[in-house]
Amino acid sequence: MILFFAMLLDAAFGEPKAIWDRVPHPAVLMGRVVSGLDRRLNAGRQRRAKGVAALVVMVLGAYALGRLIASVPDFGVLEGLVAAILLAQKALVDHVRAVAEGLRHSLPAGRQAVAMIVGRDTAALDGPGVARAAIESAAENLSDGVIAPAFWFLIGGLPLMLVYKITNTADSMIGHRTERHEAFGWASARFDDLLNLIPARLTAVLIAVAHGRLTVRPVLRDAPLHRSPNAGWPEAAMAVVLDVALSGPRAYHGVMSAFPWVWPEGRRDAGPDDVDAACRALWRTWALMLLLVGCAALI
């Protein structure tokens, strides 16, 4: 029931700017922890071992903090508030919808909006490219920012939810195959892959069921082709229900990569209406997850 009300609270209020302009968001605090460990440990020899040690410190710290918060005798109020803050349904929809609004205004406005939620180069994207990037981000972040943290809360309460969030933050900051982070961030990236293994596939199932679509064959065919071991699952399901081809070639840091298409049979002329459809898909999938959480609470 704590998670049920946390999901409703996040959906209603999202991330109130008035609050987070005055105090640092927990995600910001997690980022500072990751950055601090990166500065202090990521040097010299044995960087992979140091990265493992950094991950252990983060995981144990997050778990202990979660246990402490959950132990407060307030009938789960504080635990629910923290869980709501760690979910990102409304914020995700708002950011994705902003891309559709930007595209309707102008291509540069669309590029600027999508640059806020993707890591690829956006300066050369055309209109369909901007729309596809927004839809891909919607699908991936539905898994990372909503379904996965909710899943781990169901499994182990706030402690495991915090463990997931700190791991996911570490992966986004140091889990890259760059000269500096390939060794040090290896443990964080692999552990994030492990923690997302079930939630990513669960997200694909939820997307399909929420839209009454049988997407098993195309998802099983296309998801393994994705550059990420997990992101391809929700992206493939979203591509099928919207009938839009996703992924495909794109540039990172000026280097073009010829990634395969997900649902290549779909349309490649995506536009703002398709981004709006993705936002509706986010809410439909969220509603199904909320129903499952409610049912679990009653068992």
C-alpha positions as CSV (number, residue, x, y, z in Angstrom):
1,M,0.0,0.0,0.0
2,I,2.9,2.3,0.6
3,L,4.0,1.9,-3.0
4,F,0.5,2.3,-4.3
5,F,0.1,5.7,-2.6
6,A,3.7,6.7,-3.6
7,M,2.8,6.1,-7.2
8,L,-0.3,8.2,-6.9
9,L,1.6,10.9,-5.2
10,D,4.3,11.0,-7.9
11,A,1.7,11.0,-10.6
12,A,-0.1,13.9,-9.1
13,F,2.8,16.2,-8.1
14,G,5.9,15.0,-9.9
15,E,8.9,17.0,-9.0
16,P,7.7,20.4,-7.6
17,K,10.2,23.0,-8.8
18,A,9.5,25.2,-5.7
19,I,10.9,22.5,-3.5
20,W,13.9,21.3,-5.5
21,D,15.0,24.8,-6.2
22,R,15.6,25.1,-2.4
23,V,16.9,21.7,-1.4
24,P,18.9,19.2,-3.5
25,H,16.9,16.3,-5.0
26,P,17.9,12.8,-3.8
27,A,19.1,12.1,-7.3
28,V,21.5,15.0,-7.1
29,L,22.8,13.8,-3.7
30,M,23.3,10.3,-5.2
31,G,25.2,11.9,-8.1
32,R,27.4,13.7,-5.6
33,V,28.3,10.5,-3.9
34,V,29.1,8.8,-7.2
35,S,31.2,11.8,-8.3
36,G,33.1,11.9,-5.0
37,L,34.0,8.2,-5.2
38,D,35.0,8.7,-8.8
39,R,37.4,11.5,-7.9
40,R,38.9,9.7,-4.9
41,L,39.3,6.2,-6.2
42,N,39.5,6.3,-9.9
43,A,43.2,6.7,-10.3
44,G,46.3,4.6,-10.4
45,R,46.3,0.8,-10.6
46,Q,43.5,-1.7,-9.9
47,R,40.8,0.6,-11.1
48,R,38.3,-2.3,-11.7
49,A,38.8,-3.5,-8.1
50,K,38.4,0.1,-6.8
51,G,35.2,0.3,-8.9
52,V,33.9,-2.8,-7.2
53,A,34.7,-1.4,-3.8
54,A,33.0,1.9,-4.7
55,L,29.9,-0.1,-5.7
56,V,29.9,-2.0,-2.5
57,V,30.1,1.2,-0.5
58,M,27.2,2.7,-2.4
59,V,25.0,-0.3,-2.2
60,L,25.5,-0.9,1.5
61,G,25.1,2.8,2.3
62,A,21.8,3.0,0.3
63,Y,20.5,-0.2,1.8
64,A,21.3,1.0,5.4
65,L,19.7,4.4,4.7
66,G,16.6,2.6,3.4
67,R,16.4,0.4,6.5
68,L,16.7,3.5,8.7
69,I,13.9,5.4,7.0
70,A,11.6,2.4,6.9
71,S,12.1,1.8,10.6
72,V,10.7,5.2,11.5
73,P,7.4,4.6,13.5
74,D,5.2,6.8,11.4
75,F,3.0,4.2,9.6
76,G,5.1,4.3,6.5
77,V,4.6,8.0,5.8
78,L,8.2,9.0,5.4
79,E,9.0,5.8,3.5
80,G,6.1,6.6,1.1
81,L,7.3,10.2,0.6
82,V,10.8,9.1,-0.3
83,A,9.5,6.4,-2.6
84,A,7.3,8.9,-4.4
85,I,10.3,11.2,-4.8
86,L,12.4,8.4,-6.3
87,L,9.7,7.6,-8.9
88,A,9.6,9.7,-12.1
89,Q,6.4,9.1,-14.0
90,K,5.0,12.6,-14.2
91,A,8.4,14.1,-14.7
92,L,9.1,11.7,-17.6
93,V,5.8,12.5,-19.3
94,D,6.4,16.2,-18.9
95,H,9.8,16.0,-20.5
96,V,8.6,13.8,-23.4
97,R,5.6,16.0,-24.0
98,A,7.8,19.0,-24.1
99,V,9.5,17.5,-27.2
100,A,6.2,17.3,-29.0
101,E,5.4,20.9,-28.1
102,G,8.8,22.0,-29.3
103,L,8.5,20.2,-32.6
104,R,5.2,21.8,-33.2
105,H,6.9,25.2,-32.7
106,S,10.0,24.6,-34.7
107,L,12.7,22.0,-35.4
108,P,15.4,23.8,-33.3
109,A,12.9,23.9,-30.3
110,G,12.3,20.2,-30.7
111,R,16.0,19.5,-30.8
112,Q,16.5,21.6,-27.7
113,A,13.8,19.8,-25.8
114,V,15.0,16.3,-26.7
115,A,18.6,17.2,-25.8
116,M,17.4,17.4,-22.2
117,I,16.5,13.7,-22.1
118,V,18.9,11.9,-24.5
119,G,22.7,11.5,-24.6
120,R,23.1,11.4,-28.4
121,D,24.1,14.3,-30.7
122,T,20.9,16.2,-31.5
123,A,22.2,19.1,-33.6
124,A,21.7,17.3,-36.9
125,L,18.5,15.4,-36.1
126,D,15.6,16.0,-38.5
127,G,12.0,16.1,-37.2
128,P,11.4,12.3,-37.3
129,G,14.8,11.8,-35.7
130,V,13.8,14.1,-32.8
131,A,10.5,12.3,-32.4
132,R,12.0,8.9,-32.4
133,A,14.6,9.9,-29.9
134,A,11.9,11.2,-27.6
135,I,9.9,7.9,-27.9
136,E,13.0,5.8,-27.3
137,S,13.8,7.8,-24.2
138,A,10.2,7.5,-23.0
139,A,10.3,3.7,-23.3
140,E,13.7,3.3,-21.7
141,N,13.0,5.7,-18.9
142,L,9.6,4.1,-18.2
143,S,11.6,1.0,-17.3
144,D,14.5,2.8,-15.5
145,G,12.5,5.5,-13.7
146,V,9.2,3.9,-12.9
147,I,8.8,0.2,-13.3
148,A,12.2,-0.9,-12.1
149,P,12.2,1.2,-8.8
150,A,8.6,0.1,-8.2
151,F,9.5,-3.6,-8.8
152,W,12.4,-3.5,-6.4
153,F,10.2,-1.7,-3.8
154,L,7.8,-4.6,-4.1
155,I,10.6,-7.1,-3.7
156,G,12.4,-5.5,-0.7
157,G,10.9,-2.2,0.2
158,L,12.7,1.2,0.3
159,P,16.1,-0.4,1.0
160,L,16.2,-2.3,-2.4
161,M,14.6,0.7,-4.2
162,L,17.4,2.9,-3.0
163,V,20.0,0.2,-4.0
164,Y,18.5,0.2,-7.5
165,K,18.5,4.0,-7.7
166,I,22.1,4.5,-6.6
167,T,23.2,1.8,-9.0
168,N,21.3,3.3,-11.9
169,T,22.8,6.7,-11.1
170,A,26.3,5.2,-11.0
171,D,25.8,3.5,-14.3
172,S,24.6,6.7,-15.9
173,M,27.7,8.6,-14.6
174,I,30.6,6.1,-14.7
175,G,29.2,3.1,-16.6
176,H,30.6,4.2,-19.9
177,R,33.3,2.5,-22.0
178,T,35.6,5.5,-22.0
179,E,39.3,5.5,-21.2
180,R,38.5,6.9,-17.7
181,H,35.5,4.8,-16.8
182,E,35.7,1.5,-18.6
183,A,37.5,-0.3,-15.7
184,F,36.3,1.8,-12.8
185,G,32.6,1.8,-13.9
186,W,32.6,-1.9,-15.0
187,A,31.0,-3.2,-11.7
188,S,28.3,-0.5,-11.6
189,A,27.4,-1.1,-15.3
190,R,27.2,-4.9,-14.9
191,F,25.2,-4.6,-11.6
192,D,22.8,-2.2,-13.2
193,D,22.3,-4.6,-16.1
194,L,21.5,-7.3,-13.6
195,L,19.0,-5.2,-11.6
196,N,17.2,-4.2,-14.8
197,L,17.1,-7.7,-16.3
198,I,13.6,-8.5,-15.0
199,P,12.1,-5.0,-14.9
200,A,13.0,-4.2,-18.5
201,R,11.2,-7.4,-19.7
202,L,8.3,-6.7,-17.3
203,T,8.0,-3.2,-18.8
204,A,7.7,-4.7,-22.3
205,V,4.9,-7.0,-21.1
206,L,3.1,-4.2,-19.4
207,I,3.3,-2.0,-22.5
208,A,1.9,-4.8,-24.7
209,V,-0.9,-5.8,-22.3
210,A,-1.9,-2.2,-21.6
211,H,-2.5,-1.8,-25.4
212,G,-4.0,-5.2,-26.0
213,R,-1.2,-6.1,-28.5
214,L,0.5,-9.4,-29.0
215,T,4.1,-8.4,-29.5
216,V,6.0,-11.5,-28.4
217,R,7.5,-12.4,-31.8
218,P,8.7,-8.9,-32.8
219,V,10.0,-8.1,-29.3
220,L,11.9,-11.4,-29.1
221,R,13.3,-10.8,-32.6
222,D,14.4,-7.1,-32.2
223,A,15.1,-6.6,-28.5
224,P,18.4,-8.7,-28.5
225,L,19.6,-6.6,-31.4
226,H,19.6,-3.5,-29.3
227,R,23.0,-2.0,-28.2
228,S,21.7,-2.4,-24.5
229,P,20.9,-5.8,-23.0
230,N,17.8,-4.3,-21.4
231,A,16.6,-1.1,-23.1
232,G,15.7,-3.0,-26.3
233,W,12.8,-4.7,-24.6
234,P,10.6,-1.7,-23.7
235,E,11.7,0.1,-26.9
236,A,10.7,-2.9,-29.0
237,A,7.3,-3.1,-27.3
238,M,6.7,0.6,-27.6
239,A,7.7,0.5,-31.3
240,V,5.2,-2.1,-32.1
241,V,2.2,-0.5,-30.2
242,L,3.0,2.8,-31.9
243,D,4.0,1.2,-35.2
244,V,7.1,3.4,-35.4
245,A,10.6,2.1,-36.2
246,L,13.0,3.0,-33.4
247,S,16.7,2.9,-32.7
248,G,18.7,2.8,-36.0
249,P,21.7,4.8,-36.9
250,R,22.7,7.7,-34.6
251,A,25.7,9.8,-33.6
252,Y,27.4,10.0,-30.2
253,H,30.2,12.6,-29.7
254,G,30.4,13.1,-33.4
255,V,30.8,9.4,-34.3
256,M,28.0,7.8,-36.3
257,S,27.0,4.3,-35.3
258,A,24.9,2.1,-37.6
259,F,22.7,0.5,-35.0
260,P,20.0,-1.8,-36.3
261,W,16.3,-0.7,-36.4
262,V,13.9,-1.9,-33.8
263,W,10.5,-2.8,-35.5
264,P,11.9,-1.9,-39.0
265,E,8.4,-2.5,-40.4
266,G,7.2,0.5,-38.6
267,R,6.9,4.1,-39.9
268,R,10.1,6.2,-40.0
269,D,8.3,9.5,-40.4
270,A,7.5,9.9,-36.7
271,G,6.2,13.3,-35.6
272,P,4.8,15.2,-32.6
273,D,1.5,13.2,-32.7
274,D,3.5,10.0,-32.2
275,V,5.3,11.6,-29.3
276,D,1.9,12.4,-27.8
277,A,0.9,8.8,-28.4
278,A,4.0,7.7,-26.5
279,C,3.0,9.9,-23.5
280,R,-0.5,8.2,-23.5
281,A,1.3,4.8,-23.6
282,L,3.3,5.8,-20.6
283,W,0.1,6.6,-18.6
284,R,-1.6,3.4,-19.8
285,T,1.3,1.3,-18.7
286,W,1.6,3.1,-15.4
287,A,-2.0,2.5,-14.7
288,L,-1.6,-1.2,-15.3
289,M,1.4,-1.3,-13.0
290,L,-0.7,0.6,-10.4
291,L,-3.4,-2.0,-10.7
292,L,-1.0,-4.8,-10.2
293,V,0.5,-3.1,-7.1
294,G,-3.0,-2.5,-5.7
295,C,-3.8,-6.2,-6.2
296,A,-0.6,-7.2,-4.6
297,A,-1.4,-5.0,-1.6
298,L,-4.7,-6.8,-1.1
299,I,-3.3,-10.3,-1.2
